[in-house]
């Protein structure tokens, strides 16, 4: 596949049962994903942000990621917590997540090189989803 000519689509849920989970865990895709994550972890092991900054700063791609995360953090200032009596989570999270979803494609696009911006819409789904579930007010940490 030539770079920049891939087909991208907004993801849809395909794992709905234990059988689907087992099938995924045995797939080449799962193996590729685990290998990718292990490789990333190996590259980051022992690295400290303060050391990277002291050695001349972040690379341009990492600086763009940092800017995107700063923009996500700034949304918190736009959506203050609400008074509530729920045991877990704050209902304002839903408003925050809605704003994140509205801005996600632009944030992702700003991080990607020009040749890969066609993937922004697809990647925005994963980016938004990585911050938790809007319906369940599930932040994804297990500490709700």
One Martini backbone bead per residue (centre of mass of N, CA, C, O) as a GRO file, in nm:
protein
  144
    1UNK     BB    1   0.095   0.037   0.024
    2UNK     BB    2   0.060   0.357  -0.023
    3UNK     BB    3   0.130   0.641   0.098
    4UNK     BB    4  -0.189   0.808   0.113
    5UNK     BB    5  -0.383   0.541  -0.009
    6UNK     BB    6  -0.560   0.480   0.209
    7UNK     BB    7  -0.833   0.350   0.374
    8UNK     BB    8  -1.086   0.531   0.556
    9UNK     BB    9  -1.281   0.479   0.863
   10UNK     BB   10  -1.523   0.478   1.074
   11UNK     BB   11  -1.555   0.306   1.337
   12UNK     BB   12  -1.680  -0.016   1.445
   13UNK     BB   13  -1.826  -0.245   1.626
   14UNK     BB   14  -1.691  -0.605   1.655
   15UNK     BB   15  -1.689  -0.656   1.972
   16UNK     BB   16  -1.963  -0.853   2.148
   17UNK     BB   17  -1.807  -1.114   2.250
   18UNK     BB   18  -1.626  -1.372   2.362
   19UNK     BB   19  -1.569  -1.485   2.081
   20UNK     BB   20  -1.452  -1.221   1.967
   21UNK     BB   21  -1.218  -1.199   2.163
   22UNK     BB   22  -1.079  -1.465   2.092
   23UNK     BB   23  -1.037  -1.399   1.796
   24UNK     BB   24  -0.863  -1.148   1.839
   25UNK     BB   25  -0.636  -1.274   2.022
   26UNK     BB   26  -0.563  -1.476   1.758
   27UNK     BB   27  -0.472  -1.246   1.586
   28UNK     BB   28  -0.260  -1.061   1.394
   29UNK     BB   29  -0.351  -0.785   1.491
   30UNK     BB   30  -0.293  -0.828   1.789
   31UNK     BB   31   0.007  -0.892   1.756
   32UNK     BB   32   0.082  -0.622   1.625
   33UNK     BB   33  -0.012  -0.441   1.855
   34UNK     BB   34   0.164  -0.556   2.081
   35UNK     BB   35   0.434  -0.503   1.940
   36UNK     BB   36   0.404  -0.198   1.919
   37UNK     BB   37   0.379  -0.138   2.222
   38UNK     BB   38   0.646  -0.267   2.306
   39UNK     BB   39   0.824  -0.085   2.137
   40UNK     BB   40   0.744   0.180   2.266
   41UNK     BB   41   0.826   0.105   2.555
   42UNK     BB   42   1.126   0.053   2.490
   43UNK     BB   43   1.183   0.353   2.400
   44UNK     BB   44   1.079   0.482   2.695
   45UNK     BB   45   1.259   0.352   2.880
   46UNK     BB   46   1.386   0.588   3.115
   47UNK     BB   47   1.245   0.832   3.016
   48UNK     BB   48   1.256   1.189   3.059
   49UNK     BB   49   1.126   1.488   3.006
   50UNK     BB   50   1.355   1.660   3.130
   51UNK     BB   51   1.578   1.535   2.948
   52UNK     BB   52   1.465   1.610   2.675
   53UNK     BB   53   1.456   1.916   2.723
   54UNK     BB   54   1.771   1.940   2.790
   55UNK     BB   55   1.840   1.813   2.481
   56UNK     BB   56   1.648   2.033   2.296
   57UNK     BB   57   1.383   1.900   2.299
   58UNK     BB   58   1.123   1.843   2.114
   59UNK     BB   59   1.001   1.718   1.865
   60UNK     BB   60   0.775   1.808   1.642
   61UNK     BB   61   0.570   1.578   1.687
   62UNK     BB   62   0.568   1.603   2.002
   63UNK     BB   63   0.480   1.896   2.014
   64UNK     BB   64   0.204   1.845   1.882
   65UNK     BB   65   0.097   1.656   2.097
   66UNK     BB   66   0.118   1.853   2.330
   67UNK     BB   67  -0.079   2.061   2.208
   68UNK     BB   68  -0.325   1.875   2.198
   69UNK     BB   69  -0.331   1.817   2.507
   70UNK     BB   70  -0.366   2.114   2.588
   71UNK     BB   71  -0.641   2.146   2.447
   72UNK     BB   72  -0.785   1.935   2.616
   73UNK     BB   73  -0.732   2.070   2.889
   74UNK     BB   74  -0.883   2.340   2.820
   75UNK     BB   75  -1.173   2.222   2.825
   76UNK     BB   76  -1.200   2.215   3.131
   77UNK     BB   77  -1.236   2.530   3.155
   78UNK     BB   78  -1.518   2.524   2.989
   79UNK     BB   79  -1.605   2.269   3.193
   80UNK     BB   80  -1.734   2.270   3.473
   81UNK     BB   81  -1.824   2.139   3.740
   82UNK     BB   82  -2.098   1.983   3.894
   83UNK     BB   83  -2.348   1.960   4.085
   84UNK     BB   84  -2.394   1.645   4.269
   85UNK     BB   85  -2.521   1.286   4.358
   86UNK     BB   86  -2.322   1.104   4.243
   87UNK     BB   87  -2.098   0.855   4.290
   88UNK     BB   88  -1.995   0.877   3.988
   89UNK     BB   89  -1.893   1.127   3.856
   90UNK     BB   90  -1.955   1.395   3.621
   91UNK     BB   91  -2.185   1.532   3.409
   92UNK     BB   92  -1.978   1.728   3.263
   93UNK     BB   93  -1.829   1.515   3.099
   94UNK     BB   94  -2.022   1.511   2.858
   95UNK     BB   95  -1.958   1.797   2.761
   96UNK     BB   96  -1.658   1.756   2.731
   97UNK     BB   97  -1.676   1.520   2.528
   98UNK     BB   98  -1.826   1.673   2.308
   99UNK     BB   99  -1.604   1.880   2.254
  100UNK     BB  100  -1.388   1.683   2.184
  101UNK     BB  101  -1.533   1.557   1.938
  102UNK     BB  102  -1.552   1.825   1.775
  103UNK     BB  103  -1.212   1.861   1.785
  104UNK     BB  104  -1.053   1.599   1.710
  105UNK     BB  105  -0.988   1.617   1.407
  106UNK     BB  106  -0.814   1.875   1.430
  107UNK     BB  107  -0.607   1.768   1.634
  108UNK     BB  108  -0.509   1.529   1.464
  109UNK     BB  109  -0.433   1.680   1.204
  110UNK     BB  110  -0.205   1.860   1.342
  111UNK     BB  111  -0.015   1.601   1.393
  112UNK     BB  112  -0.013   1.520   1.111
  113UNK     BB  113   0.100   1.459   0.827
  114UNK     BB  114  -0.009   1.549   0.527
  115UNK     BB  115  -0.011   1.244   0.407
  116UNK     BB  116  -0.217   1.155   0.676
  117UNK     BB  117  -0.492   1.332   0.698
  118UNK     BB  118  -0.703   1.116   0.597
  119UNK     BB  119  -0.706   0.979   0.902
  120UNK     BB  120  -0.848   1.175   1.104
  121UNK     BB  121  -1.134   1.061   1.138
  122UNK     BB  122  -1.056   0.783   1.244
  123UNK     BB  123  -0.861   0.877   1.479
  124UNK     BB  124  -1.067   1.052   1.637
  125UNK     BB  125  -1.219   0.821   1.760
  126UNK     BB  126  -0.986   0.708   1.933
  127UNK     BB  127  -0.912   0.962   2.080
  128UNK     BB  128  -1.185   1.010   2.221
  129UNK     BB  129  -1.211   0.721   2.350
  130UNK     BB  130  -0.950   0.748   2.538
  131UNK     BB  131  -1.130   0.947   2.748
  132UNK     BB  132  -1.395   0.783   2.740
  133UNK     BB  133  -1.738   0.739   2.848
  134UNK     BB  134  -2.015   0.931   2.815
  135UNK     BB  135  -2.251   0.756   2.921
  136UNK     BB  136  -2.096   0.624   3.185
  137UNK     BB  137  -1.874   0.794   3.298
  138UNK     BB  138  -1.597   0.667   3.173
  139UNK     BB  139  -1.246   0.717   3.201
  140UNK     BB  140  -1.069   0.430   3.194
  141UNK     BB  141  -0.931   0.371   3.498
  142UNK     BB  142  -1.120   0.243   3.744
  143UNK     BB  143  -1.171   0.526   3.942
  144UNK     BB  144  -1.480   0.618   3.967
   0.00000   0.00000   0.00000
